[in-house]
């Protein structure tokens, strides 16, 4: 088998046992890796009692999986998954960084982590070896402190084991901050201070397992490939094309903090009360001039290096360090909170990343609280004295800390916007559900649908198997490159799809062929392989539970706010039209192979060899 | 760049993106695999943002060559690079201790010291770095570089990873940086 290390690590934290396991080539051929393989493993192990599994209980499984293209296709990533404490389905949440490379070089394609450790722990992986180590001294530390300690400790350990090697390069880590430790449902799995697997809430799953971090150092090569000369040529071709994406290389997505608001008019502002702004103070030139301290920053093999390192140089937040907030964090930790300056935005992003909160989910719940404060529903007393005024970065940072520590009102908000809204509604006896902008328990990405000028369509979130995830949205026609079926390929091969822009579509298939030897091709992918993964995710999302279940008739829908007209900007008055939405949804169900109730059709499942899934849906849902 | 005259690679650490394309290019050239730990150039990231490539800087007095008890190390007359004779090398590590930057390391599987050989005169790391526009690594003629400038640069390159990191962090993050090391 080419492209795979060939072995996975299974770690039972309860029994403190570590085993190696393998998958047949036929399984990998069908589910590839990352997101696809996660759906398969979860179905096989938990599918028959999915609705009873508490995502934050020891019975949940945490998956950390690379794919065959990880390390080869420019821009390595890794996929974190399990039963999501947000959607109660399966989210393939990918994060960049050096960890996937170290893991593959250590001889492993991924980790399957079960049970719960008796005390705070981390898993340390070296060449064909792994051990569970004590993390009591790191528990409670923020992101930057955690990584500093793990780097130091890891290098010391490596030096002791092999003192004649020379200087050991640092091992790579995935870790959680205090938010994950406290099982905050909107906690992320973090890497390199600023990188986050945010959607899904797997930081909380790690916390529920008493698992502070995964640390890896491998000294082997990446796996053998089918045709190394071809792989070299493809890396070169992909890189050359990425080098030509001038503006994207220069600014990444951070030009959008201004442009998506001013031009597309689809940026969340003050909890989505508006989606248009023309605040020049939020222009990317201001970020570039005032906070950038490194122009290009990236991860293994990346030709684009669209990240920038940023630091606040003046004012009350001087010294705050983070990457330059990407568009999503410019929006959610900027405009969505009424913040329109680079300094406040970078400061707030650094606070959120250090706490290990997801910037999108965190910014969504902070914005939700902000609107409740604006409307007098949450008062200063409810907020333990915080005056949560729009634009006050300090106030929002204080509230974010309460969320991560589950203090006071933070305990409610730590559940994420939707679950918090249900509780606050109860507490205040007021209908507040129109103010929560979510999809099936997950915050929605910062690309609104009302103006019709963004890539997201009316059904983008409503019909996605990853709910609010803006990187994996429903799209028609379903064979389109924007469709969720196309995204499943990136999330299962596990590489950065930002390096897929401007590439001929054929290049991906050539890459798969040169690495794995498999001729996948668009027909097989869009008709069979991707659909199998999509249906598995859909089935598990609908089985849901135990705290919430989704009925497609009710919940395959936009948040109420998207049916309100945009109040400002060039597209004022535009909103999602119910009749048009219903038509699109119907059409999407048909193209996806789901019945009129949004449930995967029996004959479709059988055709794809998913008889067990069909039986479960027949018994429990249809 | 002619392979007939000694060359040198000048570096601008503050521009390093940490993309590690140099490691990929190096290991593909020397091993025909993507193999970061067999790469002759390794990008250290002891602190995020403060990435830098760590590799041989061809000291004028070549202390590693001097230190080798089995004469496995020699200096290339064409390029000025340190050449390692794999068969002779015993992986004793004395060259690592002799190196002011502790730059060599032992090949992960073959047990000989890994030292940059300047790819025989066309360093692949510098090629990929300039192609991508990062320009952290630039090949110059060793003779052309004014002695003063090379001395200054040498003092920056020929240091241990911790020392390089400390200065980079101070440059990038100023006062705040002290807590990060």
Interface residues (C-beta under 8 A of the other chain):
Chain A: X71 X72 X98 X101 X105 X127 X144 X147 X148 X151 X164 X165 X166 X167 X169 X170 X192 X193 X194 X218 X219 X220 X221 X222 X224 X228 X232 X235 X239 X240 X243 X249 X293 X294 X295 X296 X297 X298 X299 X300 X301 X302 X303 X305 X309 X311 X319 X321
Chain B: X14 X15 X17 X18 X19 X20 X21 X24 X27 X28 X31 X32 X33 X34 X35 X36 X37 X38 X42 X43 X44 X45 X46 X47 X48 X49 X54 X91 X92 X93 X96 X102 X103 X104 X105 X106 X108 X109 X113 X131 X132 X133 X134 X160 X161 X172 X173 X174 X175 X176 X179 X180 X181
